[in-house]
Amino acid sequence: MLEVRGLRKVYGGHGRTVEAVRDLTFELKAGELACLVGPSGCGKTTLLKCIAGLLAPTSGEVSVHGQRVAGPPADMAVVFQEYGRSLYPWMTVGANVELPLKEKRLVRARRRQLVTDSLAAVGLHDVENAYPWQLSGGMQQRVAIARALAYEPQVLLMDEPFAAVDAQTRADLEDLVRSVWQRFGITLLFVTHDIDEAVYLGERVIVLSASPTVVQHQVTVDLPTERDQLATRSLARFAELRAEIYQQIHQAKAASTADRLAAEALA
């Protein structure tokens, strides 16, 4: 469903460039939920913007369902970290969810049905006429997820969407993502800096190196499909997977530090 092949992204000009992403390759099968982790500043958001067609790669390519991405794909949706900036405060919850559907030129009855169904799917069937500023942070992020679901995407990208909410709300939203993924069968790529979250959510975890970024390691998460915040996180296998991923990220940081010191010594 989603293929990234030899992706490279270089920023800058006027004689000074920074290579953020280097020869990055991976793929997601249809209906897969994969999490992307890596050291801070490794280029996770840059990668996601390239996948979403919001940023042109320097070389390499991204394809969705066999079609090369040259701009935002019609069958892809993105949920960003800063939900407060992605929702219009002067529009009701229902209007926020409905807005992108107007670009699809759906008839009003169909738009209204999609809004109702997506809000119900995230547990917000009773707030359609409220405004975002009247809701908690967790509820606002649920609205952002509902808007993405209403768009009926085949691929959903989520960029550290729970980083700004409290721990209990985060746990609730993690369970919501698993539930939505199972119900709608969406291919989902979830970017996070939280190793525990990646193990709990994903069927696979893709570990990125430090910048310039490549895929350093991939881990199959062989935990039960039905997951519980307490029971799943208490499993010995959960701890083993978390330790494996942490070790990989630690190695990535160490390699980056060694490279930096070597470059400074030669300067």
C-alpha positions as CSV (number, residue, x, y, z in Angstrom):
1,M,0.0,0.0,0.0
2,L,2.8,2.4,0.9
3,E,6.3,2.2,-0.5
4,V,9.3,4.5,0.2
5,R,12.2,3.8,-2.1
6,G,15.7,5.4,-1.7
7,L,14.3,8.6,-0.2
8,R,16.8,11.4,0.3
9,K,16.1,15.0,1.5
10,V,18.7,17.7,1.5
11,Y,18.0,21.2,2.9
12,G,19.9,24.4,2.3
13,G,21.7,26.2,-0.5
14,H,24.3,28.9,-1.1
15,G,27.2,26.5,-0.5
16,R,25.8,25.1,2.8
17,T,23.6,22.0,2.8
18,V,22.2,19.6,5.5
19,E,21.3,16.1,4.6
20,A,18.3,15.2,6.7
21,V,17.3,11.9,5.2
22,R,19.6,9.5,3.3
23,D,18.6,6.5,1.2
24,L,15.6,5.6,3.2
25,T,13.6,2.5,2.1
26,F,10.7,0.6,3.6
27,E,7.1,-0.4,2.8
28,L,3.8,-1.0,4.5
29,K,1.3,-3.7,3.5
30,A,-2.4,-2.9,3.2
31,G,-4.0,-2.7,6.6
32,E,-0.8,-2.7,8.5
33,L,-0.1,-0.5,11.6
34,A,3.5,0.4,11.8
35,C,5.2,2.8,14.2
36,L,8.3,4.9,13.4
37,V,10.8,5.8,16.1
38,G,14.3,7.2,16.2
39,P,16.6,9.7,18.0
40,S,15.4,13.3,18.5
41,G,16.1,15.3,15.4
42,C,16.5,12.3,13.1
43,G,14.1,13.6,10.5
44,K,10.9,11.7,11.4
45,T,8.7,14.7,10.5
46,T,10.6,15.5,7.4
47,L,10.0,11.9,6.3
48,L,6.3,12.1,7.0
49,K,6.0,15.4,5.1
50,C,7.6,13.7,2.1
51,I,5.3,10.7,2.3
52,A,2.3,13.1,2.6
53,G,3.3,15.0,-0.5
54,L,3.8,18.2,1.5
55,L,7.6,18.3,0.9
56,A,9.4,17.2,-2.3
57,P,12.3,14.7,-1.7
58,T,15.7,15.5,-3.2
59,S,15.7,12.0,-4.7
60,G,14.0,8.7,-4.4
61,E,10.2,8.3,-4.4
62,V,7.1,7.5,-2.4
63,S,4.2,5.6,-3.9
64,V,0.7,4.8,-2.5
65,H,-1.1,1.9,-4.1
66,G,1.4,1.9,-6.9
67,Q,0.9,5.6,-7.7
68,R,3.9,7.9,-7.3
69,V,3.3,10.7,-4.8
70,A,3.9,14.1,-6.4
71,G,1.5,16.1,-4.1
72,P,-1.0,15.3,-1.3
73,P,-2.6,12.0,-2.3
74,A,-6.4,11.9,-2.5
75,D,-6.6,8.7,-0.4
76,M,-4.3,9.8,2.4
77,A,-5.0,11.8,5.6
78,V,-2.7,13.2,8.2
79,V,-3.2,13.9,11.9
80,F,-0.7,16.4,13.3
81,Q,0.7,16.9,16.7
82,E,-0.6,20.4,17.2
83,Y,-4.4,19.8,17.2
84,G,-5.0,23.3,18.4
85,R,-3.6,24.7,15.1
86,S,-5.3,22.2,12.9
87,L,-8.9,23.0,14.1
88,Y,-10.6,26.2,13.3
89,P,-11.9,27.7,16.6
90,W,-14.7,29.7,14.9
91,M,-16.2,26.6,13.4
92,T,-18.2,23.9,15.3
93,V,-16.8,20.4,15.7
94,G,-19.1,19.2,13.0
95,A,-18.1,21.9,10.6
96,N,-14.4,21.2,11.2
97,V,-14.9,17.5,10.4
98,E,-17.0,18.3,7.4
99,L,-14.6,20.9,5.8
100,P,-12.3,18.6,3.9
101,L,-15.3,16.6,2.6
102,K,-16.4,19.7,0.6
103,E,-13.2,19.4,-1.5
104,K,-14.4,15.9,-2.4
105,R,-17.6,17.4,-3.7
106,L,-19.8,14.9,-1.9
107,V,-23.5,15.7,-1.6
108,R,-24.6,17.2,1.7
109,A,-26.4,14.1,2.9
110,R,-23.3,12.0,2.4
111,R,-21.1,14.6,4.2
112,R,-23.4,14.7,7.1
113,Q,-23.5,10.9,7.4
114,L,-19.7,10.7,7.4
115,V,-19.4,13.4,10.0
116,T,-21.9,11.6,12.3
117,D,-20.3,8.2,11.8
118,S,-16.7,9.5,12.4
119,L,-17.6,11.4,15.5
120,A,-19.4,8.4,16.9
121,A,-16.3,6.2,16.1
122,V,-14.1,8.4,18.4
123,G,-16.7,8.7,21.1
124,L,-17.8,12.3,20.4
125,H,-21.3,11.8,19.0
126,D,-22.7,14.4,21.4
127,V,-20.3,17.4,20.7
128,E,-21.0,18.1,17.0
129,N,-22.4,21.5,17.8
130,A,-19.7,22.5,20.3
131,Y,-16.6,24.6,19.4
132,P,-13.0,23.2,19.7
133,W,-12.1,25.7,22.4
134,Q,-14.9,24.3,24.6
135,L,-13.2,20.8,24.6
136,S,-10.3,19.4,26.4
137,G,-7.0,18.7,24.6
138,G,-7.7,15.0,24.3
139,M,-11.2,15.7,22.9
140,Q,-9.8,18.1,20.4
141,Q,-7.3,15.5,19.2
142,R,-10.3,13.1,18.9
143,V,-11.9,15.6,16.6
144,A,-8.8,15.7,14.5
145,I,-8.9,11.9,14.2
146,A,-12.6,12.0,13.3
147,R,-11.9,14.5,10.6
148,A,-9.2,12.2,9.1
149,L,-11.6,9.2,9.3
150,A,-14.4,11.1,7.7
151,Y,-12.2,11.6,4.7
152,E,-12.2,7.8,4.2
153,P,-8.4,7.5,3.6
154,Q,-6.7,4.3,2.6
155,V,-3.5,5.5,4.4
156,L,-3.4,7.5,7.6
157,L,-0.3,9.3,8.9
158,M,0.0,10.4,12.5
159,D,2.8,12.7,13.6
160,E,3.4,12.3,17.3
161,P,-0.3,13.1,17.8
162,F,-0.4,12.5,21.6
163,A,2.7,14.4,22.7
164,A,0.8,17.3,24.1
165,V,-1.7,15.5,26.2
166,D,-1.5,14.0,29.8
167,A,-0.6,10.4,30.5
168,Q,-4.1,9.1,31.1
169,T,-5.5,10.8,28.0
170,R,-2.6,9.5,26.0
171,A,-3.4,5.9,27.1
172,D,-7.1,6.4,26.1
173,L,-6.1,7.8,22.7
174,E,-3.7,4.9,22.1
175,D,-6.6,2.5,22.7
176,L,-8.7,4.6,20.4
177,V,-6.2,4.3,17.6
178,R,-6.0,0.5,17.9
179,S,-9.8,0.4,17.9
180,V,-10.2,2.7,14.8
181,W,-7.4,0.8,13.0
182,Q,-9.1,-2.6,13.5
183,R,-12.6,-1.2,12.7
184,F,-11.7,0.6,9.5
185,G,-8.8,-1.5,8.2
186,I,-6.7,1.6,7.4
187,T,-3.0,1.4,6.6
188,L,-1.5,3.4,9.4
189,L,2.0,4.9,9.9
190,F,2.4,6.3,13.4
191,V,5.4,8.5,14.3
192,T,6.3,8.7,17.9
193,H,9.3,9.4,20.2
194,D,7.9,7.1,22.9
195,I,9.2,3.6,22.7
196,D,6.5,2.1,25.0
197,E,3.8,3.7,22.8
198,A,5.4,2.3,19.6
199,V,5.5,-1.3,21.1
200,Y,1.9,-1.0,22.5
201,L,0.4,0.4,19.3
202,G,2.3,-1.2,16.4
203,E,2.4,-4.5,14.6
204,R,5.8,-3.5,13.5
205,V,8.3,-0.8,14.7
206,I,10.7,0.8,12.2
207,V,13.7,2.3,13.9
208,L,15.5,5.2,12.2
209,S,19.1,6.1,12.6
210,A,20.4,9.5,13.7
211,S,20.5,12.1,10.9
212,P,21.2,11.7,8.0
213,T,18.5,9.1,8.4
214,V,18.3,5.5,7.2
215,V,16.3,2.6,8.4
216,Q,18.5,1.1,11.1
217,H,16.3,-1.8,12.3
218,Q,12.8,-3.2,12.1
219,V,11.0,-5.1,14.8
220,T,8.0,-7.3,14.4
221,V,5.7,-6.8,17.5
222,D,4.4,-10.3,18.2
223,L,2.0,-9.3,21.0
224,P,-1.6,-10.4,21.1
225,T,-3.9,-8.4,18.8
226,E,-6.2,-7.5,21.6
227,R,-4.2,-5.2,23.9
228,D,-4.8,-3.7,27.3
229,Q,-2.8,-0.9,28.9
230,L,-2.1,-2.8,32.1
231,A,-2.0,-6.5,31.0
232,T,-0.1,-5.9,27.7
233,R,2.5,-3.6,29.3
234,S,3.1,-6.2,32.1
235,L,4.1,-9.0,29.6
236,A,7.7,-10.1,29.6
237,R,7.6,-10.0,25.8
238,F,6.6,-6.3,26.0
239,A,9.7,-5.6,28.1
240,E,11.9,-7.5,25.7
241,L,10.7,-5.6,22.6
242,R,11.0,-2.3,24.4
243,A,14.6,-3.2,25.4
244,E,15.5,-4.2,21.8
245,I,14.2,-0.9,20.4
246,Y,15.9,1.2,23.1
247,Q,19.2,-0.5,22.4
248,Q,18.9,0.3,18.8
249,I,18.2,4.0,19.5
250,H,21.0,4.1,22.0
251,Q,23.4,2.7,19.3
252,A,22.1,5.3,16.8
253,K,22.9,8.1,19.3
254,A,26.3,6.7,20.0
255,A,27.2,6.4,16.4
256,S,26.0,10.0,15.7
257,T,28.2,11.3,18.6
258,A,31.2,9.4,17.3
259,D,30.7,10.8,13.8
260,R,30.4,14.3,15.1
261,L,33.5,14.1,17.2
262,A,35.5,12.6,14.3
263,A,34.3,15.5,12.0
264,E,35.3,18.1,14.7
265,A,38.8,16.5,15.0
266,L,39.3,16.8,11.2
267,A,38.0,20.3,11.1
